[in-house]
Amino acid sequence: MNEKNNTYLEKKCIAKSYEKLLALKNQSIIEFISEYVELCNPDSVFVRTDAKEDIDYIRAKTLEMGEEIALNKKGHTIHFDSMKDQARDKDNTKFLITPEMKFGAHINTMERMAGLKEINGLLKDMMVGRQMYVMFMCLGPVNSDFSIYAIQITDSAYVSHSEDILYRPAYEAFKAKAANIQFFKYVHSAGKLENNVSKNVDKRRVYIDLAAGIVFTTNTQYAGNTVGLKKLSLRLAINKADKEGWLAEHMFLMGVKGPNNRKSYFTGAYPSACGKTSTCMVDGESIVGDDIAYLRKKDGNVYAVNVERGIFGIINDVKQKDDPKIWDVLTSEGEVIFSNVLNVEGVPYWQGDGRAIPEAGVNYSGAWTKGKKDASGKEILHSHNNARYTIPIKTLKNCDEKLEDPQGAKIQGIIYGGRDSDTWVPVFQSFDWDHGVVCIASSLESETTAATLGREGVRKFCLMANLDFLSIPLGKYIQNHLDFTKGLDRVPVIFGANYFLKDENGKYLSGLHDKRVWLKWMELRVHNDVGAITTPIGMIPRYENLKKLFKEVLNIDYTEALYNEQFKIRIPENLEKIERIFEVYETNARDIPEMVFAKLDGQRKRLLALRSKLGDYVIPDQL
């Protein structure tokens, strides 16, 4: 870095921030920050260390700048996004690629130099009149084999505050590692603000430059677009994992208790609205993380960590009866950011919270009253459908002791859950790793509801619940999973889960809390404590085992009639599913492993053989 730029950066820094940067003894960090200070031209730069006074400074700034508003409970604040900035922007989230980078049609791409020219043009002088915050963070526990370090540049105190709740501070780790540290990079600006929300949402951009390991986001505040270490990091991490032989997954991580005080750890991948958070938060078990996990091989086993130390969760339908642990955190003193809910004189309200909807208050649309409509005449709900809460996991009473363990948790099982009204049974086990990767994980679908598209039953392919975040070709991603267990002494067991199976009258066959039983059965299976019935799609529970578990866990008398309805093999529907998955992969046949087609064909043949013997629908007793 030349002397002129060095002087410019020093001039912009406040509160000994320049000295903080020099203390890192890493020229590449200073050059990275200097480049975007010069481009974005903030009025000042604040460098946040791990010190409490720096963290408190950020929190105070959120209130001073109006990006958050204090609520009645100590530590609670509320943040609003623009009415047009309430979710991840998939259309404008693009990978910047060079000619040699080969991606399938499922990945949204843009020519790298064109993308950099556009984003640099947008960022030019975008922070004039604002302060830049520089954050040093870590994905996963600090100083661990799993650690990935990161630097976030942003002009939003709200984004900085969110990152501090969600991720581990790592300034001291950067300082200790000096020039030897590698790190992901993020540059964000909320752009021009109007009433403290991003005004030019039409120019919202989320560009991922894989070649430089940097993500750019502009003209947006919504955390899913701006908190770099969340899904934006997942895209960078998948690409990094591909090169290094580990897995970066859209998975929860939880502990499930077994007999004699045994605890077994599971990861689980579920598309949105398929039961992911409700599974890792069930009564009686413990949570390590609800969203993203890194999986590595060590000592002949698979270990995983939660990338985050907090939760950025959907708040709709969180109520005291169904979600007592989350409810307790949301209604007690302590650090919580509410996003896009209704504020009534310092009290937050959200959809499905079990309380009467207030007549008036303030929400993401400004002053709100019942019946208020937007410019198109559509009613504005008191709390947005994608309203959120941000909390530290350690504040949950069921937080697992492995949350900060640098060694991670040893994984016994991996669950893939979809939304499926008529095909998959509620829970089943793969025959082996390859079968699970192909016929469960790589065949995952999520069924739409009437609320989302106007009609039910449209299946959306959602490979391992990670399709939206892939930064490598689809076939390569599957092959990485197939290869992952080579050399392991103990291979995790893959399970499928489906909480949305319905009867002929459209009634759900599983109760809200039945997943507690399915988890207990899976825990017993990974230790071979109970037997199972072999079917064409995998191994299903025996009635006597489930009957016992339902009584022990839920105090419910589980009937054999319900068991037969839940666990009958629906051959026509399973065959139709195979054809849908075949079609998906045949359109990407250039890089899809042959194993995928072989395993799918094997499952099809097993189903056809059973149908020729016993008909279209086969109950467990017939097997």
N, C-alpha and C positions, 0 to 999 in steps of 0.2 A: 504494500500500500504506500502510495507516495505521501510526502510530507504535507501537501496541501489537503488531501483527504483526511489525514490524521488530525490536522488542526481543525477541520470542519466538524468531525465527529466529536472531538473534545469540547468544542464550543457548544454543541447541541446537548451534551450530557448534563444531567443535574444530579444533585444529592450523591456526589462521589461516584457516580455511575461509570465515568471513564476509568477511574482507578480500579473499579470492580472488573472491568474488561481487561485491563492490563495485567491484573493479578492471575488471569487464566493462562497467561504465557502461551497463547495459541494465536498465531498470526491469521490463520484461515478464518477463525471466528470473527476477529476484528474486521477483516476484509469483507466478510459476508454482511455483517451489520452495517458497516460503512456504506456499502453499495446501496442498500435500501434506505438508509438515512438520506443519502444524497438524492435518490430517485423520488422517494415519497415526501421528503422535505417537511418533517414534523417541526413544530415549534420547539420541542424538547424531547429528550430521551431518558427514560427511567429504566435502569437495569435491576431486575429483581433477583436477589440472592435467596438463600434458604432462611435468612434471618426473620424473626417474627415481626420486627418493625417494617420490613419490606412487604411482607404479606398484609399487614395491617394497612399499609399505605394504599395498596391496591383496593382493599375493601372500602376504605374511606373515599377513594376516587369514584367508585361505582355510584355512591350516593351523591357526591359533589357534582358529578357530571349528569346525574339524572338517568343513568343507564339502569339503575336499580332504585327501588323505593323501599324504605323500611316499613315493615309490618309490625303488628302489636307484639308478637312473640319475640323475645330477645334472640338475635341472630338470623331472623327470617327476613328475606327481602323478596321483592317481585320485580320481574323484568318483562317488558313487552317487546315483541317484534312487529314489524310492519304487517298489515293484513295480507300483503302479497309475499311475505317472507316467513312462511310457517312450516317449511319442510325442506328436506334435501332436494336440491335442484339437479335432477338426473340428466336433463337435456343439456344443461350447460356445464356438466362435470365431464371433463375430457382429459384423456392422456395425450401428452405431447410426444409424438413419436418421430423417429428417424426412419429412412427407407428400409434399413435392415431389420427393424422391429416388425415381426409378423404377428398380428392379432386377428382373432376371429371376429365375425360380425356382431357378436354379443358385447364387444367393448367399444365404447364411444371414443374415437380418436381424432386428432388434428395434427397437421404437419407442425413439427416442433418450432421451427423458426418463425412461422406465421403466428403461432400461438404466443410465443415469447414477445414478438413485436406488439401484438394486441394487448397483452396483459401489462407490459411495461408502459404502453401508452395510457392505459387506464390508471395505473399506479402513479404516474407522473404528477407530483405535487398534491397527491390525494390526501396527505396528512397535514396540510397547511392548516394552522390554527388548532392543532390537536397534539396530544402527547403520544409518543411511541413507547410501548412497553416491551421489554425484552425479557423473555422467560427461559430459564434453563430447567428442563424437565427430564423425566425418565419413564419409559414404557416398561412396566414390570418392576419388581423390586430392584432397588439400587444395588450396584456391585454384585450382580448375579450373572450366571451364564445366560439368563434370559434377557438381560437389560439391553434396551435400545435407547440411546440418548437422543434428545431433541431440543431444538431452539425454536421458540415461537416468537415472531415479531407481530405485533398487532397494535392498533390504535383504539381498541375497545377494552375498557376496564372490566366490563362484564365478561368478555371472553377470557381475560386474564384471571378473573375471580373463579370462573367455571373450571379452568384448567387446574387451578390450585386445589380445588375440591376433588377433581377427578384423577389427578396424576401426582406422582411423587416429585417433590422438588429435587434438583440435582446440581445446583451450582457448585457445591463442594466436590461432587464427583467430577465435574468438568475441571475444576481447579486441580484436583489430585492427579488426573490423567493427563493434563496439559495438552501437548501437541499430539498425543497418541490416541485421542478420542475420536471416534466416528459418530456422526449424528445426522438425523433427519432435520429438514429445515421447512419452516412455514412462514409465509408472509401474508398477512391479512389486513385489509382496511374495510371498515364499514361504509366508507364513502361519504358522500354528503348526507347530513342528517336533517330530518324535518320532524319536529316533536320527538326528538331523541331516537328515531328509528331511521333505517336506511331508506333514502328517498328514491334513488335510481335503481330499483330492483330489476328493471328491464335490462340493465347492464351487469347483472349478477354473473360472475364467472368463477368457476372452480377448476383450475388447470393443474394437472399433475405432471411434473417434468421428471420422468424416471431417470433420465441420463444424469441429472444433477441432484437427484434425491430431494427435490423441493416441491412444495405445494403452494399455489397462489390462490387466494380467494378475495373477491372484491364485491362491494355494493351489497353486502348481506351481513346480518347480525345473527341469524338463526344458528344455534350452536352446532347442528349437524353439518352446516356448511363452513363453520368458522373455527371451531375447536379442533385445531390441526391434529392433535394426538388421538382423536377418535377414529371415525371411519376413513378419514383421509390418510392417517397413519396405517390403517389396515391395508390400504392399497399398496403403500410403499413396502410394508412388511411382507406381504404375500410375494412380492417380487424378490425381496431379499431372501426370504425363506427358500424360494425356488433355487437360488444359487448356492445356498448353504446346507440344504438337506433337513430342514425342520418344517413345521406347519404353523401358519398364522390363520386362525379360524374365528368365525363369527359364532362363538360358543360361550355358554355359561360354564361355570365350574362350581361344583357343590359336593358336600359330603353327605352320604346316606348311611344311617346307622343300621347295623346288623346285630345278630345275636351276640351275647357276651361282650357288650361294649365295643364291638368291632365297628370301624368306620371305613367305608369304601368311597373313593372319589370318582365322580363321573363328570364328563363334559357333555354338553348338549347343544345341538344346532337346530333352531326352529325359525322359519320365516316369520315375519311380522304377523301378529294376531293369531299365532298358533300355539300359545301357551308357554313360551320360553321363560318369561319372568315368573309366572305363577308356578312353574315347576321348581325352579331353584329357590323359591321362597315358601315352599310348603311347610306346614307345621311339623315340628319334630326333627327337621334336618337342618343343615347349616349351609350358608352361602359363602363362597369365596369371591365369585364375580358373576355378573348377569349378562355380559355382552361380548367380550373379546378375550380369547385365550391364545397363548403361545404354547405349542407342544414340542418337546425335544426328547431325544432318546438319551438315556443315561443309565449305566450299570445294568443293561439288559432290559430296562423297563421304559415306559413312556411317562414323562412328568409334564405338568402344565402349571402355568401361573396365570393369574388375572392380570391383564395388561394395566388395568385401572385400579384405583383405590376408592372410587366413588361410583354413583349411579346417576345417569341422566335418563330418567324413566318417564314413560307415559303415565300421566296421573289420572286419566279418565277411569272411572269405576273403582278407584281405590277407596274402600270404605272400611269402617271399623270392624264390621262383622267378618268380612272376607279376607282382609289384609291387615290384621292387627299390628304386625311389627312395623310395616311401613307407616300405617296410620299413626302409630305412637311417635315416630320420628317427625312426621309432618305436623303434629299437633303439640309438640313439646319444644321447649327452648333448645336452641342449638342451631348450627349452620345449615340453612336450607335456602335455595333459590327456587322460587316458583316462577314459571314462565307461562304467560298468556292465559292465566286464569282470571277470575273476577275478583277485584279488590273492593270490599265493602268496609270502609272505615278501618282499614288495617287487618281485616280478616279475609283470608282467601277462600273462594268457593270454586268447585269444579264439577264437571258433569259426573253423575253417578256417585256422588259422595254420600248419598243417603240423607242429605239435608234438603229442606225446602229451598227452592231457587229464590234468591232475593229479588225484589222488585227493581232495584237500581244499584249502580256501582260504577267502577271504572275497569275497563278491560282493554284488550288490544285494539279495539275500535275507538277508544276514547271514552267519553261519558256514555254509559249504557243504561237502557231501560228495557224491560220486557217488551218484546215485539219489535225492537229496533231492526231496521232492514239496511242492507248495503245498497250500493248504487244500482245494482241489477234487480233489486226488489226481493232478494233472498234474506230470510231472517238471520240475524247475527246471534249465535248462541252466546250464553254468558261466559262460557269457557271454550276455548278452541278444541277441536277434535284431537289435535296433536299437542295439547298443553302438556307441560313437563314439570318435573321436580328434579333438582340436583342436590344430592346428599352424600356425605362420606359413608362408606360401607361400615366403618367401625362403629357408627352410631346405632346400627341394627342389633337387636338382642341376639339374633341368630348368626352373627358374623363368625366365620370359622377362623381357627387359630392359624391356618395356613395363608391367610391374606398377605402377610409380609414375609413369608418364608422364602428366602432366596433360592432354596433347593426346589421349590415347587411342591405340588402334590402328586403322588403316584396314581396314575389313572388306571382304573379297573374296567371301566365301560364308557362307551360313547353312544349317545342317543341322538337320533335324527327324527324330528317330529314334524308332521305336515297337517294340513287341514283337509279332511277327506270324508265326505258324507257316506260313501258307499263301497269302499274297496278295502283299505287296510284294516286289520283288527286293531284293538286298542294298544296292544304291546306284543312284540315278538322279537326273537333273537335270530341273527344271521347264522348260517351254517359255519362260516369262517370269515376271516378278514376280507378276502377278495369278494366274496358274495355280498358282504355288508357294504363295501365301498361302492359296488356297482348297483345292486338291486335295492338298496335302501338309500344310502347317501347320495348317489348319483341319479337316483330316480325320484328324488323328493319333489313334491308338488304342493302348492297352496291353492285352495279353492276359494274363489271370490264369493262375497256375500252380496245380498241385494243392496245393502247400504253403500257399497263401493262402486258397483258398476251397473246397478239397476236390475240385475238378474243373477241368480245363484248358479253355482255349479261349473263355472269356467275355471279350469285348472291352469295354474300358472307354474311352469317349470321353474324350480328354484334350487339349482345344484348346491347341495350342502348348506343351504341358506346363506350362501356367500357369493352368488352370481353377480350381484350388483357391484361387488368390490374387487373382482378379479383384475389383476394387472399382468397376467400371463395367459397364453392360449388355454382354452378350456380343456383340451385333451392333455396338455402338459400338467395341468392342475390335478386331473384325475390320476395320471400316471404317478405323480409325486405321492399321492395317497397309497396307491397300490404298492409302491416301493418302500414306503415308510417303515414297515415292520420288519424289513430284512435285518437279520442279525439280532433280533430281540429274543430274550429268554421268555418273556411273558407278553403276549399280544392282547391288548384291550378287546373286550367283546363289544360288537356293534349291535345296537337294538334299534328297532323302529317303534314309533309311538304315534297314536292318533286319537285325540280326545273328542273328535267331532263326528264319529260314526253315528248314523241315524237309522231308525227303523222305517218300515214302509209308510208310516204316517208322518214322517219328518221329525220325529221326536228323538232327541239325543239319547243314545244308549249308555253313555258314561255320565256319572255324576260329577259335580264340580270338584270334589275332593278325591275321586277315585285314583287320580294320578299318584297319590300317596301310596296306594297299594301297588300300582305298577312299579314304582321305584323300589319298594321293598322286594318285590319278586325279582327285579333285575339284580339287586344286591345279592340275593341268595343264589342266583344263577351264575354270577361271575366267580363264585366260590364252589360251584357244583353241589350246593346244599339241597337242591330240589331237582326233580326230573322235569322233562318237557316232552311235548308231543311233536313229532316231525310232520311238517306239512310241505307242500310245494314252495311256499314262500319263506319258510324258516321254521323256527321252533316256537311253539306257543305254550302258555301255561296249562297245567293240569287243573281240573276243577277243584280237587280236594285241597290243593295248595292255596288257591285264591280264596276259597271258602274260609279257610283258617285265617288268612291275612285280613280279609274284610272284617272279620269279627274282632281280631286283635287290634287293628289299626283304627277302624271306623265304627266298631260295634254295630255292624250291619250284617243281617242274615242274607248272604249272597246266594241267590237261587241258581239251580242248574239250568233252568229255562233261560234266564238272562245270560248266563255264561254261554250257552249254545248260540244265542242270537248274536252276542258280541264276537264270538270267536269262530263262527262258521266261515269257511273259506268260500269267498264269493268269486267263483272262477271266471264268469264272463267279464266282470268288472276288472279283475286282475289282468286278464288277457288284453282288454282294451287299454289298460295303463301301459303294458309292455309295448303295444303298438305306438302309443303317444311318445314314449321315451325313445323307441327306435327311430321315429321320425326326427326327433330333436337331434340325435347323434348322427343320423345319416346325412343331415344337412351340414354337419361339421366333420364329415368322415375323413378329411385330410389329416387330422391329427388325433383322432379318437383312438385309444388303444383297442386292439383286437379283443382284449379281455372283456371289454364292455359288451360287445355284441355276442361273444360266446356265453357269458354269464346270463344275459337277458334271454338268449335263445334256449339255454338250459332250463331256465325257469318256465318259459313258455311250454316246453316239452313236458315238464313235470305236471303243469296245470292241465294240459290236454290229456295226459295219461290218466290223471285222476278223474277228469270229467267223463272219459269213456267208460270208466269203471263205476262211478258213483253219481254222476249227474252234475248239474251246474252249481249246486250249493251243498256243501259237505260240512256236517257238524263234527266236532272233535271226536265223539264216541265212534264215528265211522272210520277213523284213521287208525 
